[in-house]
């Protein structure tokens, strides 16, 4: 029996090069498991999580518009091809893009009524999704987890990030 315990410990040690690697891989695995539930939800509405995030940010600014670069900087994760993502949302008439006459280099993005309606339609299912993802944790545990995640990424955030 002792040998089994010994073998389990040494196997566990070999699985990771360091405690930092173990934590990182655990975060990655957690993201993957939680993201599966989110992907299932958004696919029902023919959206990606990134597209949902864009609509969410635009609704928060509504009725104002947001410059494309500002919008890209506010996203949860980087969007290397935000133009293509916005193209798809515009094709569905969920957003509109406007170039101000005073500065044609800037492109402002604004949510349309169809985008607001889609977010309203998603709201209940999204709340259920978040509950499935994290509802087994207490409010205290969720707050602590949030604090730890913020602390982990803080040195890697750019100074102007609103995620700080």
Rosetta constraint file for C-alpha pairs under 8 A:
AtomPair CA 1 CA 5 HARMONIC 6.62 0.50
AtomPair CA 2 CA 6 HARMONIC 6.16 0.50
AtomPair CA 3 CA 7 HARMONIC 6.00 0.50
AtomPair CA 4 CA 8 HARMONIC 6.17 0.50
AtomPair CA 5 CA 9 HARMONIC 6.29 0.50
AtomPair CA 6 CA 10 HARMONIC 6.35 0.50
AtomPair CA 7 CA 11 HARMONIC 6.06 0.50
AtomPair CA 8 CA 12 HARMONIC 6.16 0.50
AtomPair CA 9 CA 13 HARMONIC 6.28 0.50
AtomPair CA 10 CA 14 HARMONIC 6.28 0.50
AtomPair CA 11 CA 15 HARMONIC 6.40 0.50
AtomPair CA 12 CA 16 HARMONIC 7.37 0.50
AtomPair CA 13 CA 17 HARMONIC 7.75 0.50
AtomPair CA 16 CA 21 HARMONIC 6.17 0.50
AtomPair CA 16 CA 22 HARMONIC 5.67 0.50
AtomPair CA 17 CA 21 HARMONIC 6.31 0.50
AtomPair CA 17 CA 22 HARMONIC 7.67 0.50
AtomPair CA 18 CA 22 HARMONIC 6.35 0.50
AtomPair CA 19 CA 23 HARMONIC 6.21 0.50
AtomPair CA 20 CA 24 HARMONIC 6.08 0.50
AtomPair CA 21 CA 25 HARMONIC 6.00 0.50
AtomPair CA 22 CA 26 HARMONIC 6.06 0.50
AtomPair CA 23 CA 27 HARMONIC 6.20 0.50
AtomPair CA 24 CA 28 HARMONIC 6.21 0.50
AtomPair CA 25 CA 29 HARMONIC 6.04 0.50
AtomPair CA 26 CA 30 HARMONIC 6.03 0.50
AtomPair CA 27 CA 31 HARMONIC 6.09 0.50
AtomPair CA 28 CA 32 HARMONIC 6.21 0.50
AtomPair CA 29 CA 33 HARMONIC 6.25 0.50
AtomPair CA 30 CA 34 HARMONIC 6.12 0.50
AtomPair CA 31 CA 35 HARMONIC 5.74 0.50
AtomPair CA 32 CA 36 HARMONIC 6.32 0.50
AtomPair CA 33 CA 37 HARMONIC 7.30 0.50
AtomPair CA 34 CA 38 HARMONIC 6.75 0.50
AtomPair CA 34 CA 133 HARMONIC 5.67 0.50
AtomPair CA 35 CA 39 HARMONIC 5.96 0.50
AtomPair CA 36 CA 40 HARMONIC 6.26 0.50
AtomPair CA 37 CA 41 HARMONIC 6.43 0.50
AtomPair CA 37 CA 129 HARMONIC 6.59 0.50
AtomPair CA 37 CA 133 HARMONIC 7.31 0.50
AtomPair CA 38 CA 42 HARMONIC 6.20 0.50
AtomPair CA 38 CA 49 HARMONIC 7.23 0.50
AtomPair CA 38 CA 126 HARMONIC 7.99 0.50
AtomPair CA 38 CA 129 HARMONIC 6.66 0.50
AtomPair CA 39 CA 43 HARMONIC 5.92 0.50
AtomPair CA 39 CA 48 HARMONIC 7.06 0.50
AtomPair CA 39 CA 49 HARMONIC 6.90 0.50
AtomPair CA 40 CA 44 HARMONIC 6.72 0.50
AtomPair CA 41 CA 45 HARMONIC 7.30 0.50
AtomPair CA 41 CA 125 HARMONIC 7.31 0.50
AtomPair CA 41 CA 126 HARMONIC 7.26 0.50
AtomPair CA 41 CA 129 HARMONIC 7.38 0.50
AtomPair CA 42 CA 46 HARMONIC 6.21 0.50
AtomPair CA 42 CA 47 HARMONIC 5.09 0.50
AtomPair CA 42 CA 48 HARMONIC 5.90 0.50
AtomPair CA 42 CA 49 HARMONIC 6.52 0.50
AtomPair CA 42 CA 52 HARMONIC 7.82 0.50
AtomPair CA 43 CA 47 HARMONIC 5.63 0.50
AtomPair CA 43 CA 48 HARMONIC 6.80 0.50
AtomPair CA 45 CA 122 HARMONIC 7.79 0.50
AtomPair CA 47 CA 51 HARMONIC 5.95 0.50
AtomPair CA 47 CA 52 HARMONIC 6.44 0.50
AtomPair CA 48 CA 52 HARMONIC 6.29 0.50
AtomPair CA 49 CA 53 HARMONIC 6.17 0.50
AtomPair CA 50 CA 54 HARMONIC 6.33 0.50
AtomPair CA 50 CA 75 HARMONIC 7.67 0.50
AtomPair CA 50 CA 76 HARMONIC 7.99 0.50
AtomPair CA 50 CA 77 HARMONIC 7.76 0.50
AtomPair CA 50 CA 79 HARMONIC 7.76 0.50
AtomPair CA 51 CA 55 HARMONIC 6.35 0.50
AtomPair CA 51 CA 85 HARMONIC 6.82 0.50
AtomPair CA 51 CA 86 HARMONIC 7.99 0.50
AtomPair CA 51 CA 89 HARMONIC 7.40 0.50
AtomPair CA 52 CA 56 HARMONIC 6.09 0.50
AtomPair CA 53 CA 57 HARMONIC 6.20 0.50
AtomPair CA 53 CA 75 HARMONIC 6.67 0.50
AtomPair CA 53 CA 76 HARMONIC 7.45 0.50
AtomPair CA 54 CA 58 HARMONIC 6.16 0.50
AtomPair CA 54 CA 71 HARMONIC 7.37 0.50
AtomPair CA 54 CA 75 HARMONIC 7.05 0.50
AtomPair CA 55 CA 59 HARMONIC 6.05 0.50
AtomPair CA 55 CA 94 HARMONIC 7.99 0.50
AtomPair CA 55 CA 95 HARMONIC 7.91 0.50
AtomPair CA 55 CA 111 HARMONIC 6.63 0.50
AtomPair CA 55 CA 115 HARMONIC 6.68 0.50
AtomPair CA 55 CA 116 HARMONIC 7.84 0.50
AtomPair CA 55 CA 119 HARMONIC 7.51 0.50
AtomPair CA 56 CA 60 HARMONIC 6.35 0.50
AtomPair CA 56 CA 119 HARMONIC 7.47 0.50
AtomPair CA 57 CA 61 HARMONIC 6.55 0.50
AtomPair CA 57 CA 71 HARMONIC 7.57 0.50
AtomPair CA 57 CA 74 HARMONIC 7.86 0.50
AtomPair CA 58 CA 62 HARMONIC 6.07 0.50
AtomPair CA 58 CA 65 HARMONIC 7.08 0.50
AtomPair CA 58 CA 66 HARMONIC 7.09 0.50
AtomPair CA 58 CA 109 HARMONIC 7.60 0.50
AtomPair CA 58 CA 110 HARMONIC 6.09 0.50
AtomPair CA 58 CA 111 HARMONIC 5.49 0.50
AtomPair CA 59 CA 63 HARMONIC 7.69 0.50
AtomPair CA 59 CA 111 HARMONIC 6.17 0.50
AtomPair CA 59 CA 116 HARMONIC 6.70 0.50
AtomPair CA 61 CA 65 HARMONIC 6.56 0.50
AtomPair CA 61 CA 66 HARMONIC 7.29 0.50
AtomPair CA 62 CA 110 HARMONIC 7.13 0.50
AtomPair CA 62 CA 111 HARMONIC 6.85 0.50
AtomPair CA 63 CA 110 HARMONIC 7.45 0.50
AtomPair CA 63 CA 111 HARMONIC 7.85 0.50
AtomPair CA 64 CA 110 HARMONIC 6.72 0.50
AtomPair CA 65 CA 108 HARMONIC 5.69 0.50
AtomPair CA 65 CA 109 HARMONIC 5.15 0.50
AtomPair CA 65 CA 110 HARMONIC 4.42 0.50
AtomPair CA 65 CA 111 HARMONIC 7.59 0.50
AtomPair CA 66 CA 70 HARMONIC 6.57 0.50
AtomPair CA 66 CA 71 HARMONIC 6.15 0.50
AtomPair CA 66 CA 108 HARMONIC 5.19 0.50
AtomPair CA 66 CA 109 HARMONIC 5.19 0.50
AtomPair CA 66 CA 110 HARMONIC 6.54 0.50
AtomPair CA 67 CA 71 HARMONIC 6.22 0.50
AtomPair CA 67 CA 106 HARMONIC 6.56 0.50
AtomPair CA 67 CA 107 HARMONIC 5.58 0.50
AtomPair CA 67 CA 108 HARMONIC 4.13 0.50
AtomPair CA 67 CA 109 HARMONIC 6.03 0.50
AtomPair CA 68 CA 72 HARMONIC 6.14 0.50
AtomPair CA 68 CA 106 HARMONIC 7.56 0.50
AtomPair CA 68 CA 107 HARMONIC 5.79 0.50
AtomPair CA 68 CA 108 HARMONIC 5.81 0.50
AtomPair CA 68 CA 109 HARMONIC 6.29 0.50
AtomPair CA 69 CA 73 HARMONIC 6.29 0.50
AtomPair CA 70 CA 74 HARMONIC 6.43 0.50
AtomPair CA 71 CA 75 HARMONIC 6.61 0.50
AtomPair CA 72 CA 78 HARMONIC 7.25 0.50
AtomPair CA 72 CA 79 HARMONIC 6.66 0.50
AtomPair CA 72 CA 82 HARMONIC 6.87 0.50
AtomPair CA 73 CA 78 HARMONIC 7.69 0.50
AtomPair CA 73 CA 161 HARMONIC 7.64 0.50
AtomPair CA 74 CA 161 HARMONIC 7.59 0.50
AtomPair CA 74 CA 162 HARMONIC 7.16 0.50
AtomPair CA 75 CA 79 HARMONIC 7.62 0.50
AtomPair CA 81 CA 85 HARMONIC 6.58 0.50
AtomPair CA 82 CA 86 HARMONIC 6.05 0.50
AtomPair CA 83 CA 87 HARMONIC 6.10 0.50
AtomPair CA 84 CA 88 HARMONIC 6.44 0.50
AtomPair CA 85 CA 89 HARMONIC 6.54 0.50
AtomPair CA 86 CA 90 HARMONIC 5.96 0.50
AtomPair CA 86 CA 95 HARMONIC 7.70 0.50
AtomPair CA 87 CA 91 HARMONIC 6.08 0.50
AtomPair CA 88 CA 92 HARMONIC 6.55 0.50
AtomPair CA 89 CA 93 HARMONIC 6.39 0.50
AtomPair CA 89 CA 94 HARMONIC 5.43 0.50
AtomPair CA 89 CA 95 HARMONIC 5.93 0.50
AtomPair CA 90 CA 94 HARMONIC 5.73 0.50
AtomPair CA 90 CA 95 HARMONIC 5.01 0.50
AtomPair CA 90 CA 96 HARMONIC 5.86 0.50
AtomPair CA 90 CA 97 HARMONIC 7.73 0.50
AtomPair CA 93 CA 112 HARMONIC 6.94 0.50
AtomPair CA 93 CA 114 HARMONIC 6.67 0.50
AtomPair CA 93 CA 115 HARMONIC 7.48 0.50
AtomPair CA 94 CA 111 HARMONIC 6.14 0.50
AtomPair CA 94 CA 112 HARMONIC 5.26 0.50
AtomPair CA 94 CA 113 HARMONIC 7.14 0.50
AtomPair CA 94 CA 114 HARMONIC 5.18 0.50
AtomPair CA 94 CA 115 HARMONIC 4.12 0.50
AtomPair CA 94 CA 116 HARMONIC 7.79 0.50
AtomPair CA 95 CA 109 HARMONIC 6.77 0.50
AtomPair CA 95 CA 110 HARMONIC 5.54 0.50
AtomPair CA 95 CA 111 HARMONIC 4.36 0.50
AtomPair CA 95 CA 112 HARMONIC 4.98 0.50
AtomPair CA 95 CA 115 HARMONIC 6.50 0.50
AtomPair CA 96 CA 109 HARMONIC 5.77 0.50
AtomPair CA 96 CA 110 HARMONIC 5.37 0.50
AtomPair CA 96 CA 111 HARMONIC 6.43 0.50
AtomPair CA 96 CA 112 HARMONIC 6.61 0.50
AtomPair CA 97 CA 107 HARMONIC 6.31 0.50
AtomPair CA 97 CA 108 HARMONIC 5.50 0.50
AtomPair CA 97 CA 109 HARMONIC 4.57 0.50
AtomPair CA 97 CA 110 HARMONIC 6.46 0.50
AtomPair CA 98 CA 107 HARMONIC 5.66 0.50
AtomPair CA 98 CA 108 HARMONIC 5.20 0.50
AtomPair CA 98 CA 109 HARMONIC 6.53 0.50
AtomPair CA 99 CA 103 HARMONIC 7.20 0.50
AtomPair CA 99 CA 104 HARMONIC 5.36 0.50
AtomPair CA 99 CA 105 HARMONIC 7.27 0.50
AtomPair CA 99 CA 106 HARMONIC 5.94 0.50
AtomPair CA 99 CA 107 HARMONIC 4.79 0.50
AtomPair CA 99 CA 108 HARMONIC 6.22 0.50
AtomPair CA 100 CA 104 HARMONIC 5.79 0.50
AtomPair CA 100 CA 106 HARMONIC 6.89 0.50
AtomPair CA 100 CA 107 HARMONIC 7.24 0.50
AtomPair CA 100 CA 108 HARMONIC 7.59 0.50
AtomPair CA 111 CA 115 HARMONIC 5.81 0.50
AtomPair CA 111 CA 116 HARMONIC 6.94 0.50
AtomPair CA 112 CA 116 HARMONIC 6.54 0.50
AtomPair CA 113 CA 117 HARMONIC 6.11 0.50
AtomPair CA 114 CA 118 HARMONIC 6.10 0.50
AtomPair CA 115 CA 119 HARMONIC 6.29 0.50
AtomPair CA 116 CA 120 HARMONIC 6.24 0.50
AtomPair CA 117 CA 121 HARMONIC 6.16 0.50
AtomPair CA 118 CA 122 HARMONIC 6.22 0.50
AtomPair CA 119 CA 123 HARMONIC 6.07 0.50
AtomPair CA 120 CA 124 HARMONIC 8.00 0.50
AtomPair CA 122 CA 126 HARMONIC 5.93 0.50
AtomPair CA 123 CA 127 HARMONIC 6.21 0.50
AtomPair CA 124 CA 128 HARMONIC 6.40 0.50
AtomPair CA 125 CA 129 HARMONIC 6.14 0.50
AtomPair CA 126 CA 130 HARMONIC 6.20 0.50
AtomPair CA 127 CA 131 HARMONIC 6.25 0.50
AtomPair CA 128 CA 132 HARMONIC 6.19 0.50
AtomPair CA 129 CA 133 HARMONIC 6.14 0.50
AtomPair CA 130 CA 134 HARMONIC 6.02 0.50
AtomPair CA 130 CA 135 HARMONIC 7.03 0.50
AtomPair CA 131 CA 135 HARMONIC 4.21 0.50
AtomPair CA 131 CA 136 HARMONIC 7.68 0.50
AtomPair CA 132 CA 136 HARMONIC 7.75 0.50
AtomPair CA 137 CA 141 HARMONIC 5.88 0.50
AtomPair CA 137 CA 142 HARMONIC 6.25 0.50
AtomPair CA 138 CA 142 HARMONIC 6.16 0.50
AtomPair CA 139 CA 143 HARMONIC 6.17 0.50
AtomPair CA 140 CA 144 HARMONIC 6.20 0.50
AtomPair CA 141 CA 145 HARMONIC 6.00 0.50
AtomPair CA 142 CA 146 HARMONIC 6.10 0.50
AtomPair CA 143 CA 147 HARMONIC 6.26 0.50
AtomPair CA 144 CA 148 HARMONIC 6.20 0.50
AtomPair CA 145 CA 149 HARMONIC 6.12 0.50
AtomPair CA 146 CA 150 HARMONIC 6.15 0.50
AtomPair CA 147 CA 151 HARMONIC 6.14 0.50
AtomPair CA 148 CA 152 HARMONIC 6.10 0.50
AtomPair CA 149 CA 153 HARMONIC 6.37 0.50
AtomPair CA 150 CA 154 HARMONIC 5.77 0.50
AtomPair CA 150 CA 164 HARMONIC 7.21 0.50
AtomPair CA 151 CA 155 HARMONIC 7.87 0.50
AtomPair CA 153 CA 157 HARMONIC 6.41 0.50
AtomPair CA 154 CA 164 HARMONIC 6.38 0.50
AtomPair CA 157 CA 161 HARMONIC 6.33 0.50
AtomPair CA 157 CA 163 HARMONIC 7.60 0.50
AtomPair CA 157 CA 164 HARMONIC 6.95 0.50
